[in-house]
């Protein structure tokens, strides 16, 4: 019984989080040489500048907590660029149910005396994507990329929005900079 309760608890906890994180990096790059950065973002006409400012603040906070220093655009070890995208998604679920099942009988299994019905549900939701690129300014090449994808949630106040963005950035930059195993 305890195993079932533990499994259901784990299932409920994992069902609450829809965030998906993907990262990629250049294994040849010496990430231990990075210490200074500049966040670069070009606002588009439809950008929400409140969200953009919160993302920049969250990136600054995360990287400075790791010992990196924000500097002017002319002399960083790396640039941090980010892009956002929101798309409307549709999810279709179909459940099949048999009506009129007979109870289990020894040696005969279940008998189907009824019909099967299908129930289809259509869900529409917004999915947000945040892409963070770490760029080597000397080569002008991406050396690390992180992508966070999540079903967008409604937040009631600016503090909840800021907290959610901080959570996404922390999770996204969790493995940056890359620590190489020394043998």
VOGU-3710 file (C-alpha; in Angstrom, 3 decimals, decimal comma):
1> xxxxxxxxxx> 0,000/0,000/0,000  2,836/2,420/0,838  4,430/1,768/-2,559  1,183/2,718/-4,310  0,835/5,922/-2,255  4,487/6,872/-2,945  4,016/6,231/-6,680  0,814/8,297/-6,809  2,527/11,140/-4,915  5,438/11,085/-7,360
11> xxxxxxxxxx> 3,021/11,042/-10,291  1,110/14,037/-8,909  4,311/16,005/-8,306  5,622/15,314/-11,804  2,245/16,176/-13,315  2,437/19,669/-11,804  5,569/20,563/-13,727  5,308/20,829/-17,493  8,662/22,557/-17,949  11,073/20,861/-20,334
21> xxxxxxxxxx> 14,752/21,865/-20,399  17,181/21,071/-23,213  20,838/22,109/-23,348  23,647/21,755/-25,847  27,229/23,010/-25,840  30,563/22,927/-27,629  32,681/20,288/-25,835  35,901/21,818/-27,206  35,333/25,201/-25,560  37,172/25,985/-22,295
31> xxxxxxxxxx> 34,237/27,164/-20,148  36,504/27,648/-17,134  37,965/30,743/-18,865  34,633/32,600/-18,670  34,097/35,137/-15,921  32,531/38,303/-17,394  29,325/38,630/-19,421  26,921/41,035/-21,047  23,233/40,321/-21,634  22,243/41,411/-25,131
41> xxxxxxxxxx> 18,620/41,649/-26,217  17,026/43,587/-29,032  13,425/44,468/-28,231  10,890/43,740/-30,931  7,831/45,906/-31,402  5,461/43,423/-29,728  7,786/42,503/-26,830  6,540/42,880/-23,292  9,261/45,063/-21,808  8,243/44,091/-18,257
51> xxxxxxxxxx> 8,926/40,419/-19,024  12,146/41,293/-20,864  13,437/43,244/-17,847  12,561/40,369/-15,506  14,412/37,876/-17,730  17,508/40,101/-17,871  17,441/40,554/-14,082  17,054/36,797/-13,535  19,984/36,008/-15,859  22,154/38,655/-14,138
61> xxxxxxxxxx> 21,250/37,309/-10,680  21,890/33,675/-11,619  25,241/34,281/-13,283  26,523/36,681/-10,600  25,568/34,128/-7,924  27,972/31,749/-9,729  30,803/34,266/-9,460  30,521/35,820/-12,925  30,512/39,585/-13,365  28,301/41,729/-15,610
71> xxxxxxxxxx> 30,370/44,220/-17,648  29,890/46,748/-20,440  29,205/45,394/-23,896  32,692/46,196/-25,229  34,755/43,725/-23,191  32,926/40,583/-21,916  34,218/37,013/-22,022  30,793/36,009/-23,346  27,483/37,415/-24,480  24,143/36,115/-23,239
81> xxxxxxxxxx> 21,375/36,408/-25,834  17,790/35,277/-25,335  14,709/34,894/-27,455  11,116/34,172/-26,487  8,268/32,622/-28,419  4,645/31,826/-27,565  2,560/29,417/-29,615  -0,970/28,195/-29,267  -1,063/24,400/-28,943  -3,899/21,915/-29,167
91> xxxxxxxxxx> -3,980/18,595/-27,329  -6,527/15,921/-28,182  -7,234/13,088/-25,713  -9,521/10,159/-26,507  -10,666/7,702/-23,837  -12,350/4,428/-24,745  -14,806/2,825/-22,345  -16,684/-0,437/-22,572  -20,161/-0,504/-21,151  -21,840/-3,692/-19,974
101> xxxxxxxxxx> -18,779/-5,671/-18,866  -19,474/-8,905/-16,991  -17,505/-9,602/-13,834  -14,444/-11,828/-13,916  -15,270/-15,529/-13,926  -12,746/-18,286/-13,295  -11,311/-19,513/-16,573  -13,311/-17,162/-18,776  -11,913/-13,686/-18,082  -14,031/-10,630/-18,839
111> xxxxxxxxxx> -16,995/-10,836/-21,146  -18,095/-7,879/-23,225  -21,807/-7,727/-23,473  -22,106/-4,049/-24,230  -20,625/-1,487/-26,546  -17,467/0,628/-26,582  -17,746/4,403/-26,502  -15,108/7,012/-27,187  -14,887/10,312/-25,348  -12,707/12,933/-27,008
121> xxxxxxxxxx> -11,525/16,092/-25,273  -9,765/18,978/-27,003  -7,551/21,319/-24,978  -6,052/24,559/-26,278  -3,231/26,199/-24,369  -0,303/28,560/-24,877  3,206/27,154/-24,801  6,127/29,469/-24,142  9,712/28,904/-25,173  12,765/30,714/-23,853
131> xxxxxxxxxx> 16,050/30,197/-25,696  19,259/31,384/-24,033  22,460/31,417/-26,086  25,961/31,909/-24,715  28,123/33,388/-27,470  31,909/33,609/-27,688  32,514/37,204/-28,885  35,946/36,335/-30,353  34,526/33,748/-32,745  30,953/35,094/-32,830
141> xxxxxxxxxx> 29,687/31,521/-32,303  27,228/29,945/-29,924  29,118/27,851/-27,368  26,137/26,909/-25,153  22,373/26,871/-25,726  19,546/26,246/-23,299  15,872/25,925/-24,225  13,068/26,014/-21,669  9,593/25,054/-22,876  6,550/25,238/-20,630
151> xxxxxxxxxx> 2,802/25,536/-20,709  2,128/29,174/-19,823  0,407/29,722/-16,529  -1,648/32,644/-15,336  -0,010/34,695/-12,578  -2,008/37,120/-10,484  0,630/39,695/-9,645  4,063/40,959/-10,735  5,836/39,175/-7,855  4,470/35,798/-8,989
161> xxxxxxxxxx> 5,594/36,539/-12,558  9,084/37,498/-11,366  9,307/34,409/-9,180  8,265/32,135/-12,065  10,836/33,704/-14,437  13,554/33,288/-11,767  12,580/29,623/-11,415  12,794/29,072/-15,189  16,194/30,807/-15,496  17,613/28,936/-12,486
171> xxxxxxxxxx> 16,544/25,606/-13,956  17,735/26,550/-17,442  21,199/27,748/-16,333  21,629/25,019/-13,710  24,433/23,317/-15,670  26,119/26,458/-16,980  29,055/26,925/-17,059  30,004/23,417/-18,073  32,266/21,708/-15,555  34,570/19,284/-17,327
181> xxx> 35,747/16,171/-15,531  39,478/16,245/-14,965  41,124/12,803/-14,889
//
